[in-house]
Amino acid sequence: MLLRKLGHALAATAALFPVTSAKEKDEGGQSTFVSPDGDVAFAIDIGENTNTEVYFSLRVKKNRSWGAVGLGSEDMPGALFLMVYKSRTTNNVTFSPRLAYGHYEPYYWDEMDYEILNTTGIIDDHMVATIRCKSGCRSWPSHGGQKGYLDVYDHNSKAVFAFGPKEDYYSDDTDAPLKYHAGYGSFSLDIKRTHGKSELPSLSDSTKDVGSELIYATKAKPNWASPLHGVFMVLSIIFLMPIGVVLLRSGGWVKWHALNQSIATLGVFAGFGIGVANSFYYQRSRSFDDPHQIIGFVVTGLLLGQFGLGVMHHTQYRRTQAPTKYGKFHLWVGRIILFLGTLNAFL
């Protein structure tokens, strides 16, 4: 009897003080993500329109040259990149939607229909783009891949983020060329929870991760390919090759001339290979139609010819001890190489 009364008393007490769940009920609203160092923050909201529209806000530190979030993929290929960088207009930003088909600079995509909302610009030392996407944010060309869409009913949608180096970069062009990323990572988003009452996504210094989880983040290794390409070419064409001319004309040191020019030629080939490989990372150079690239191909081709002419001249000269026609061509091709190579250094 006593135990029964004690049980009733405990039940009454529990009714007065209900046990709360360890995890409070999710009231929905925007899902937000903030990168570990706060370089990039992102908020997304579907609201009541589950057919085409997507609302999102992207916030990037002003000292970064650019920042972006890629939707629909945990890696670059197949992702829709929402990118922002500083505009030439005071206190404004440029928003640029782009598609990534590989591990290189994404293409600008002009088929996304969107509206730039008022809370866009340079705000509190951050680049902020708040966008109402009318169409194009839920599916996009995947270039033959299996991705290319955003599942708005997914509790665990994969996304990526990236940001550029710290520098003052300004452009009003939506397809502006960008430098290699300085950091990047991946995260997941609960998009399903954002369905319901629409609200305009907002981000601030106090924003925390809500409905998101970091998968990984890393600092990118510096892209030394471009400066290394320049070092090889300048040292080989502008420095070593003129020294080779001096060795032959002033001292008559044929063997040292041949050795010097052989080293310079190998240096040019190394710089050429680095330049070609690096060109595939950027949209501005992937088509190989830039004047710098065209002249580079010409110079490298001429250098191959000049090297062959030099060998043939030397072989015939050793037999005849007389000037050869190969020597004249070798001389003039060398002058053309020095002129074009020096010119190309300034392009």
C-alpha positions in Angstrom: 0.0 0.0 0.0 2.8 2.4 0.9 4.7 1.6 -2.3 1.5 2.3 -4.4 1.1 5.7 -2.7 4.8 6.4 -3.3 4.3 5.5 -7.0 1.3 7.9 -7.4 3.3 10.7 -5.8 6.2 10.2 -8.1 3.9 10.2 -11.1 2.3 13.4 -10.0 5.7 15.0 -9.6 6.7 13.9 -13.1 3.6 15.5 -14.5 4.4 18.8 -12.8 8.0 18.8 -14.1 8.1 17.0 -17.5 11.4 15.6 -18.6 12.8 17.5 -21.5 14.4 15.8 -24.4 18.1 16.0 -24.7 17.7 17.3 -28.2 15.1 20.1 -28.5 12.7 20.1 -31.3 14.0 21.6 -34.5 11.9 24.6 -35.4 13.2 24.8 -39.0 14.3 27.9 -40.7 17.6 28.6 -42.5 20.5 26.1 -42.3 23.8 27.8 -41.9 27.5 26.9 -42.2 30.6 28.8 -41.1 34.1 27.6 -42.1 36.6 27.0 -39.3 38.3 30.3 -39.5 35.2 32.2 -40.5 36.5 33.0 -44.0 33.3 31.7 -45.6 29.7 31.5 -44.2 26.6 30.3 -46.0 22.9 30.2 -45.3 20.2 28.5 -47.3 16.4 28.5 -47.1 13.7 26.8 -49.2 10.7 28.3 -47.5 7.2 27.5 -48.8 8.2 27.3 -52.5 9.4 23.7 -53.0 9.2 23.8 -56.8 12.0 26.1 -58.2 13.2 28.9 -55.8 16.1 28.8 -53.4 17.1 31.6 -51.1 20.7 31.8 -49.9 23.3 34.2 -48.5 27.1 34.0 -48.9 29.4 35.9 -46.6 33.2 36.1 -47.2 35.9 38.0 -45.4 36.8 41.2 -47.3 40.5 40.5 -47.2 40.0 37.4 -49.4 40.2 37.9 -53.2 37.1 35.7 -53.6 35.0 33.1 -51.8 32.5 30.4 -52.9 30.2 27.6 -52.0 29.6 24.6 -54.3 26.2 22.8 -54.0 25.3 19.3 -55.0 28.7 17.6 -54.5 31.3 16.9 -51.9 34.0 17.6 -54.5 34.5 20.1 -57.3 33.3 18.1 -60.3 29.5 18.4 -60.8 29.0 21.2 -58.3 27.2 24.5 -58.8 29.5 27.2 -57.4 28.0 30.4 -55.9 30.9 32.8 -56.0 31.5 36.4 -54.8 34.3 38.9 -55.1 34.7 42.7 -54.7 33.2 44.9 -57.4 34.9 48.0 -58.7 31.8 49.9 -57.6 32.3 51.2 -54.0 30.9 49.0 -51.3 29.5 46.5 -53.8 30.3 42.9 -54.8 30.0 40.8 -57.9 28.1 37.6 -57.7 29.1 34.8 -60.2 27.4 31.4 -60.6 29.8 28.9 -62.1 29.9 25.2 -63.0 32.8 22.9 -62.1 33.5 20.0 -64.4 36.8 19.0 -62.9 39.6 20.2 -60.6 40.1 23.5 -62.4 38.6 26.9 -62.4 34.8 26.6 -62.8 33.0 28.0 -65.9 30.7 31.0 -65.6 27.1 29.9 -66.1 24.7 32.5 -67.5 21.6 30.4 -67.5 20.9 30.7 -63.8 17.9 33.0 -63.2 18.4 35.0 -60.0 17.6 38.3 -58.2 20.2 40.1 -56.1 18.5 41.2 -52.9 19.1 44.4 -50.9 21.3 42.9 -48.2 24.2 42.5 -50.7 27.4 44.5 -50.7 30.4 45.1 -48.4 29.0 44.9 -44.9 31.1 44.9 -41.7 34.4 44.1 -43.6 32.7 41.2 -45.4 31.6 40.5 -48.9 27.9 39.5 -48.7 25.6 38.3 -51.5 22.0 37.5 -50.7 20.3 35.9 -53.6 16.8 34.7 -54.6 17.4 32.0 -57.1 14.3 31.7 -59.4 15.6 28.7 -61.5 18.8 26.9 -62.1 19.7 26.2 -58.5 18.1 22.8 -58.3 19.5 21.2 -61.4 22.3 22.2 -63.8 24.4 20.7 -66.6 26.7 18.0 -65.2 28.9 17.6 -68.3 28.0 13.9 -68.5 28.4 13.2 -64.8 25.9 11.7 -62.4 25.6 14.9 -60.3 24.2 18.3 -61.3 21.3 18.7 -59.0 20.3 19.8 -55.5 17.9 17.5 -53.5 15.9 20.0 -51.4 14.4 17.1 -49.4 17.9 15.9 -48.3 18.8 15.9 -44.6 22.5 15.4 -45.6 23.2 17.3 -48.8 26.9 17.5 -49.6 28.6 20.9 -50.4 32.1 22.4 -50.7 33.6 25.7 -49.9 36.7 27.6 -51.0 38.3 31.0 -50.8 41.1 32.8 -52.6 44.3 34.3 -51.3 44.4 37.5 -49.3 44.7 40.3 -51.8 42.8 43.3 -53.1 41.0 41.9 -56.1 38.2 43.9 -57.9 36.1 43.1 -60.9 32.7 43.7 -62.3 32.9 40.8 -64.8 30.9 37.7 -63.8 33.4 35.6 -65.7 36.5 37.3 -64.2 39.7 35.2 -64.0 40.5 34.1 -60.5 43.6 32.9 -58.7 44.1 29.5 -57.2 42.3 28.8 -53.9 44.1 29.3 -50.7 41.8 27.0 -48.7 38.9 24.7 -49.2 36.8 22.0 -47.6 33.5 20.1 -47.6 30.4 20.1 -45.4 26.9 18.7 -45.2 23.6 20.7 -45.1 20.2 19.7 -43.8 18.0 21.4 -46.5 14.8 19.5 -45.7 14.6 21.4 -42.3 14.4 24.7 -44.2 11.0 24.0 -45.7 8.1 25.9 -44.3 7.7 29.6 -43.5 10.0 31.6 -45.8 12.6 33.8 -44.2 15.4 35.8 -45.8 18.7 34.2 -45.0 21.0 36.3 -42.9 24.6 36.0 -41.7 26.6 38.0 -39.1 29.6 37.6 -36.8 27.4 35.7 -34.3 26.2 33.1 -36.9 26.8 29.5 -35.8 26.4 26.2 -37.6 22.8 25.2 -37.7 21.7 22.2 -39.7 25.2 21.7 -41.1 28.3 19.7 -40.2 31.9 20.2 -41.3 33.4 17.2 -43.2 36.9 18.5 -43.6 38.8 21.7 -44.2 42.4 22.3 -45.4 44.7 25.0 -46.5 45.8 24.6 -50.1 49.4 24.3 -51.0 50.7 27.4 -52.8 50.5 27.2 -56.6 54.2 27.5 -57.5 53.7 26.5 -61.1 53.2 30.0 -62.5 56.3 31.6 -60.8 58.4 28.5 -61.5 57.5 28.7 -65.2 58.6 32.3 -65.2 61.9 31.6 -63.4 62.8 28.8 -65.9 62.0 30.9 -68.9 63.7 34.1 -67.8 66.9 32.4 -66.6 67.1 30.3 -69.7 66.2 32.8 -72.5 67.1 36.2 -71.0 70.1 35.2 -68.9 71.8 31.9 -70.1 71.4 32.2 -73.8 73.0 35.7 -74.1 75.9 34.3 -72.0 76.3 31.5 -74.5 76.7 34.1 -77.3 79.4 35.9 -75.3 81.2 32.6 -74.7 81.4 31.9 -78.4 82.0 35.4 -79.8 84.4 36.7 -77.2 86.3 33.7 -76.1 85.8 31.2 -78.9 84.8 28.6 -76.3 82.8 26.3 -78.5 82.4 23.5 -75.9 81.3 25.9 -73.2 78.9 27.5 -75.6 77.4 24.2 -76.5 77.1 23.2 -72.8 75.6 26.5 -71.8 73.0 26.5 -74.6 72.1 22.8 -73.9 71.4 23.7 -70.3 69.4 26.8 -71.4 67.4 24.6 -73.9 66.6 22.1 -71.2 65.5 25.0 -68.9 63.1 26.2 -71.6 61.6 22.7 -72.1 61.1 22.5 -68.3 59.4 25.9 -68.2 57.3 25.0 -71.3 56.1 21.8 -69.7 55.2 23.5 -66.4 53.4 26.3 -68.3 51.3 23.9 -70.4 50.3 21.8 -67.3 49.4 24.9 -65.3 47.3 26.3 -68.2 44.7 23.5 -67.7 43.7 24.9 -64.2 42.3 28.2 -65.5 39.6 29.1 -67.9 41.7 32.0 -69.4 44.4 29.6 -70.5 42.7 26.2 -71.2 42.1 27.1 -74.9 45.7 28.0 -75.5 44.8 31.0 -77.6 46.5 33.7 -75.5 49.3 35.7 -77.3 51.7 34.7 -74.5 51.0 31.0 -75.1 51.1 31.2 -78.9 54.5 33.0 -78.8 55.7 30.4 -76.2 54.8 27.6 -78.6 56.6 29.4 -81.4 59.8 30.0 -79.4 59.9 26.4 -78.2 59.5 25.1 -81.7 62.2 27.5 -83.0 64.5 26.4 -80.2 64.2 22.8 -81.3 65.1 23.8 -84.8 68.0 26.0 -83.6 69.4 23.2 -81.5 69.4 20.9 -84.5 70.9 23.5 -86.8 73.7 24.0 -84.2 74.5 20.3 -84.1 74.6 20.1 -87.9 76.7 23.2 -88.2 79.2 21.9 -85.7 79.4 18.5 -87.3 80.0 19.9 -90.8 82.5 22.6 -89.5 84.6 19.9 -87.9 85.0 18.2 -91.3 85.5 21.3 -93.5 86.8 24.0 -91.1 84.7 26.4 -93.1 81.5 28.4 -92.4 78.3 26.5 -93.2 74.8 27.5 -94.2 73.5 25.8 -91.1 75.6 28.3 -89.0 73.9 31.3 -90.6 70.4 29.9 -90.0 71.4 29.0 -86.5 72.6 32.5 -85.8 69.4 34.2 -87.1 67.0 31.8 -85.4 68.8 32.5 -82.2 68.3 36.2 -82.6 64.6 35.6 -83.2 64.3 33.4 -80.1 65.9 36.1 -77.9 63.7 38.8 -79.3 60.4 36.8 -79.0 61.4 35.3 -75.6 62.1 38.7 -74.1 58.9 40.2 -75.6 56.9 37.3 -74.2 58.2 38.0 -70.7 56.2 41.2 -70.7 52.9 39.8 -72.0 
